[in-house]
């Protein structure tokens, strides 16, 4: 992959992550004035328009990667902030069997063992006949054996415990594993990579 295709984090004007683009696209946005480059130095942030970024690139010499143009060798912007866009993509995730499996890493939340999908199903922590709802914080991935053991009982009645409390998964505006692997260290100030990352699925409706 060439430097022009490396990934750049895109923020809206409120400094919220909205996308991941390429260096090529980021430089175009800088050039036409639709975005500014964000420079991160030990948790401090500076923004630069295109002309300022050119000057900063010429004056800066700490070994950061650069990309050559006809006139200059520019620092590669790792983060840009859009000048006018204040929108934010919808991050809601459809509650489906497949997405619950992904959230729980195909691991039974009772015995802790990982299984292929054919040996898994969905369990309501608080049984539906006890008033339990089909919501992210009341459904978990369960192997068929633990599901049979628990049946329609509560955790206390079945003498079982959860590996962790279920909760709605967090989703980034982008969900490609290769993008996450290519994340620049400076992105950590805007993204918590320890949160759940689940692909949106349209199949396997839970109810």
N, C-alpha and C positions, 0 to 999 in steps of 0.2 A: 504494500500500500504506500503510495506517495504521500509526501507531506501535505499536499493540498487536500487529500482525502481524510486526514486525521480529524478527530472529533473535537468539537468546540461546544461548550455548554452555553445555552441561550437563556437569558433571564428577561422577564418583562420589566417594565419601568419601575415596578415595586420590588425588584430584586428577588422575584420568585422564579424557580425553574419552570420553563415552559417547553423546552425542546433540546435536542442535540442536533447540531448541524456539522458542516465540514469547514475546514480552514478556507477553502475556496469561496464558499458562500459567505462566511463571516467577513472576509476581506472585501467582498463586493458590498455588503451591507455597511461596512465602515466607510468605504470610498464614497458611497452616495449619501452618507449622513443619516442612515436609518438606524445605526447602532454605534455604540462606543465600546472600545476594548476595556476590559477590566484587568488590572494588574494586582496581584495578591502578593503581599510581602509580610510574612509572619502575622497574618490575621488583619493586616491593614489593607485597605482597598483604594486604588486610584482608578479613575476613568479617563480615557483619552479618545478624542475624535481622530480622524484619519491623519490629519496633519501633525497633531501632537504625537500620535503613535509612531509616525515616521521619525520625528525628531528624537523621541524616547529611544527608539531602536538604534539610532546612530550614536547616541550618548551612552547607551547601556552596554556593558561588556562583562557579563558574569557567566558566560558559557551557555546561556539559554539557546534553544534551537531557533533557527531562523529559516526564512524562505527567501530565495533570491527573485527579484523582479528586474526589469530592464534598468531601473534607476537605483534601487536600494536593496539592502538585505534586511528585511523586516523581521522583527520578533514574531513568532507564531502566537497569535492570540488564543488563549485557552478558554477564556470566558468572554462573552460579549453581553451587553445589556441593550435591549431595544429602546430606542428613543421615545416612541409614542405608544407602543402596544401595551395595554394594561389587562388584557384578557388572561384567562387561565383555563387550561383544558380540563374537561371533566375527568375526575379520577375515580368515579364510582365503579365498582366491580360487581358484575352479576353473580348472584349466589347460585352456583351450580355445583353439581357433584365433582366435576373435574377441577373446578377452582378450589374447592375445599381440599381435595387431594393435594393440589399444588401448594396451597398454603401450609399444609401439615407435612409436606415433603414425602407424601405417600407412606407415612409412618403412623401406625396405630397409636392413638393418644392415650391408650390404657396400658398396653404391654411394652410399647416402645420399639416394636419390631417393624421393619420396612418390608412391604409386600408389593407384588405386582397388582395393578388395578382390579384384576378378577378376584382377588382375595380380600378386597376392601369394600366397605360400604359406609354410609353416613349414620351417625348416631346422634340423637338429641340428648344432650346432657341432662336437662330436665325433660322427662318424657312428655310427649304432646298430650297424653291423657291426664297429665298432672298440670296442664297449663303452659307447658314449654312451647316456645315459638320457634319457627324456622328462621332464625337470624344468625348472623355471623358469630355472635357470642354465645350461641346455644347449640351449635352443631360442630362435630369433630369427625375426623377420619378414624374409622375403627376397623380392625380386622374382623372377619366373620365370626371367629371364635369368641372374641371379647364381646362382640355385639350380642351373641347368643347368651353369654354368661350374664350380661347386664340386663338384657330383656327390657321390660318396662319399669325397672327399678330406678331409684335415685342412686347417686354415687354412694351415699351412706348405707343404703339398704343392700347394695351389691358388694360393699366392702372394697370399692375400687377408687383409684385416684387418677387424675389427669396429669399428663406430663407437663402441661402448661395451660394457663387459662386461654380459651379461644377468644379471638378478637378480630375485628374487621382487618383485612390485609391492607397494607399501604402499597400504593402503586405509583411509580414514577411516571412522568408524561411519556417516557420511552421505556420499552421493556425488552430490549434485545440484549441477551447475555454478552454478545461481543462488544456492545457499546459500553456496558458496565465494566468489562475487563479492560477497556481502553481508557477508562476514566483517568484524568490528570489529577495529581495530588491536590491541586488547588480547589478541585470540586468539593472536597470534604467540608468546606465552609458553607455549602449550600445543599448538600445531599447527605442524609444519614443512610449509609449503605447497610446498616444492621437491621433496618426495618424490613418487613415482608415485601417481596417483589413477586407479584403474581400476574401472569398473563390473563387478559380478559378472554373468557370463553363464552360462546353463544349456545353451545350444545349442552346436553345432559341437565336439563332443568331439574332442580332439586325437588320441587313439588308439582 
